Amino acid sequence: MIGSRAGPDLLSGALAEAVIDALREDNPGLEVSDWGAYLRASAPGSCVLRRGTVERRLGGPFRLPEDLERIMSSFLGRISITQEQAVWTAETASSEAP
């Protein structure tokens, strides 16, 4: 069920691949669908992207939210972003509007 998963849709490219690699490292159960122009990543319940993990994968700096916003076309769930991490949380029946 899509409502029980959360995560970003990313425009394909080298930065998106590094973000996907970081998401795989930090989120057991991550699923990635390749739709050509974009990649959809989702994890059950919540999905966490840590700046430090992306920087390790990139071998250089990654700024949140700026660098993520450049490649994120949409997302599943609710999002919370700080300078250290982005967290997508799945919508639940109690958090969805009537």
C-alpha contacts under 8 A as a table, 3 or more apart, distances in Angstrom:
res1	aa1	res2	aa2	distance
1	M	4	S	5.74
1	M	5	R	7.31
2	I	5	R	5.45
2	I	6	A	7.94
3	G	6	A	7.67
3	G	76	L	7.95
3	G	77	G	7.37
3	G	90	A	6.06
3	G	91	E	5.55
3	G	92	T	6.71
4	S	44	P	5.99
4	S	45	G	5.65
4	S	90	A	5.35
4	S	91	E	6.57
4	S	92	T	6.96
5	R	42	S	5.83
5	R	43	A	5.31
5	R	44	P	4.41
5	R	45	G	5.25
5	R	46	S	6.67
5	R	76	L	7.04
5	R	77	G	7.21
5	R	89	T	7.64
5	R	90	A	5.15
5	R	91	E	7.84
6	A	41	A	7.95
6	A	42	S	4.98
6	A	43	A	5.54
6	A	44	P	6.52
6	A	45	G	6.32
6	A	46	S	5.40
6	A	47	C	5.91
6	A	75	F	7.33
6	A	76	L	4.73
6	A	77	G	4.99
6	A	78	R	7.71
6	A	88	W	5.49
6	A	89	T	5.52
6	A	90	A	4.76
6	A	91	E	7.92
7	G	40	R	7.56
7	G	41	A	5.42
7	G	42	S	4.30
7	G	43	A	6.38
7	G	46	S	7.26
7	G	47	C	5.49
7	G	75	F	5.62
7	G	76	L	5.26
7	G	77	G	6.94
7	G	88	W	5.43
7	G	89	T	7.67
8	P	40	R	6.12
8	P	41	A	5.55
8	P	42	S	6.78
8	P	72	M	6.42
8	P	73	S	7.85
8	P	74	S	6.17
8	P	75	F	4.15
8	P	76	L	6.32
8	P	88	W	7.70
9	D	38	Y	6.50
9	D	39	L	5.58
9	D	40	R	4.34
9	D	41	A	6.22
9	D	72	M	5.65
9	D	73	S	5.74
9	D	74	S	5.20
9	D	75	F	5.32
9	D	76	L	7.99
10	L	16	A	6.01
10	L	38	Y	5.30
10	L	39	L	5.16
10	L	40	R	6.41
10	L	41	A	7.99
10	L	71	I	5.28
10	L	72	M	4.47
10	L	73	S	5.83
10	L	74	S	7.42
11	L	16	A	6.56
11	L	37	A	6.03
11	L	38	Y	4.31
11	L	39	L	6.44
11	L	71	I	5.07
11	L	72	M	6.29
11	L	73	S	6.54
12	S	15	L	7.94
12	S	16	A	5.70
12	S	17	E	7.34
12	S	36	G	7.12
12	S	37	A	5.47
12	S	38	Y	4.71
12	S	39	L	6.13
12	S	71	I	7.87
13	G	16	A	5.29
13	G	17	E	6.28
14	A	17	E	5.11
14	A	18	A	6.42
15	L	18	A	5.17
15	L	19	V	6.27
15	L	58	L	7.76
15	L	71	I	7.85
16	A	19	V	4.99
16	A	20	I	6.06
16	A	39	L	7.80
16	A	71	I	6.87
17	E	20	I	5.02
17	E	21	D	6.14
18	A	21	D	5.07
18	A	22	A	6.23
18	A	54	V	6.30
18	A	57	R	5.78
18	A	58	L	6.04
19	V	22	A	5.04
19	V	23	L	6.09
19	V	49	L	7.68
19	V	54	V	5.80
19	V	57	R	7.96
20	I	23	L	4.96
20	I	24	R	6.11
20	I	32	V	7.97
20	I	41	A	7.30
21	D	24	R	5.14
21	D	25	E	6.33
21	D	54	V	7.85
21	D	57	R	7.23
22	A	25	E	5.09
22	A	26	D	6.34
22	A	49	L	6.89
22	A	50	R	7.55
22	A	53	T	5.46
22	A	54	V	5.30
22	A	57	R	6.72
23	L	26	D	5.24
23	L	27	N	5.74
23	L	30	L	7.37
23	L	47	C	7.58
23	L	48	V	6.82
23	L	49	L	5.74
24	R	27	N	5.40
24	R	28	P	6.77
24	R	30	L	5.99
25	E	28	P	7.39
25	E	53	T	7.98
26	D	48	V	6.76
26	D	49	L	7.21
26	D	50	R	7.84
27	N	30	L	5.67
27	N	43	A	6.80
27	N	47	C	6.31
27	N	48	V	6.74
28	P	43	A	7.56
29	G	43	A	5.75
29	G	44	P	6.77
30	L	41	A	6.69
30	L	42	S	5.59
30	L	43	A	4.44
30	L	44	P	7.42
30	L	47	C	7.97
31	E	41	A	5.66
31	E	42	S	5.42
31	E	43	A	6.27
32	V	39	L	6.62
32	V	40	R	5.50
32	V	41	A	4.47
32	V	42	S	6.64
33	S	39	L	5.66
33	S	40	R	5.10
33	S	41	A	6.60
34	D	37	A	7.98
34	D	38	Y	6.43
34	D	39	L	4.72
34	D	40	R	6.61
35	W	38	Y	5.36
35	W	39	L	5.86
35	W	40	R	7.57
36	G	39	L	7.24
42	S	47	C	6.78
42	S	76	L	7.52
43	A	46	S	5.95
43	A	47	C	5.46
44	P	47	C	7.49
44	P	90	A	7.60
45	G	89	T	6.12
45	G	90	A	5.18
46	S	87	V	6.94
46	S	88	W	5.49
46	S	89	T	4.38
46	S	90	A	5.82
47	C	87	V	5.70
47	C	88	W	5.14
47	C	89	T	6.61
48	V	85	Q	6.94
48	V	86	A	5.85
48	V	87	V	4.59
48	V	88	W	6.55
49	L	53	T	7.64
49	L	54	V	7.72
49	L	85	Q	5.44
49	L	86	A	5.10
49	L	87	V	6.40
50	R	53	T	5.38
50	R	54	V	6.55
50	R	84	E	6.12
50	R	85	Q	4.44
50	R	86	A	6.66
51	R	54	V	5.28
51	R	55	E	6.17
51	R	62	F	6.35
51	R	63	R	7.26
51	R	64	L	7.04
51	R	83	Q	7.57
51	R	84	E	5.25
51	R	85	Q	5.58
52	G	55	E	5.08
52	G	56	R	6.16
52	G	84	E	7.49
53	T	56	R	5.18
53	T	57	R	6.33
54	V	57	R	5.03
54	V	58	L	6.00
54	V	62	F	6.71
55	E	58	L	4.96
55	E	59	G	5.58
55	E	60	G	5.29
55	E	61	P	5.42
55	E	62	F	5.65
56	R	59	G	5.20
56	R	60	G	7.12
58	L	61	P	7.48
58	L	62	F	7.97
62	F	67	D	6.33
63	R	66	E	5.69
63	R	67	D	5.34
63	R	68	L	7.50
63	R	83	Q	7.04
64	L	67	D	5.95
64	L	68	L	6.20
64	L	81	I	7.33
64	L	82	T	6.71
64	L	83	Q	4.90
64	L	84	E	6.81
64	L	85	Q	7.11
64	L	86	A	7.75
65	P	68	L	5.48
65	P	69	E	6.00
65	P	81	I	6.55
65	P	82	T	7.05
65	P	83	Q	6.56
65	P	86	A	7.92
66	E	69	E	5.23
66	E	70	R	6.51
67	D	70	R	5.33
67	D	71	I	7.09
68	L	71	I	5.60
68	L	72	M	5.93
69	E	72	M	5.22
69	E	73	S	7.80
72	M	75	F	7.46
75	F	88	W	7.99
76	L	88	W	7.30
76	L	90	A	7.02
77	G	88	W	5.88
77	G	89	T	5.24
77	G	90	A	4.42
77	G	91	E	5.21
78	R	88	W	5.36
78	R	89	T	5.14
78	R	90	A	6.46
78	R	91	E	6.79
79	I	86	A	7.01
79	I	87	V	5.62
79	I	88	W	4.42
79	I	89	T	6.41
80	S	86	A	5.74
80	S	87	V	5.25
80	S	88	W	6.53
81	I	84	E	7.87
81	I	85	Q	5.94
81	I	86	A	4.30
81	I	87	V	6.40
82	T	85	Q	5.43
82	T	86	A	6.33
91	E	95	S	6.04
91	E	96	E	6.26
92	T	95	S	5.17
92	T	96	E	6.12
93	A	96	E	5.41
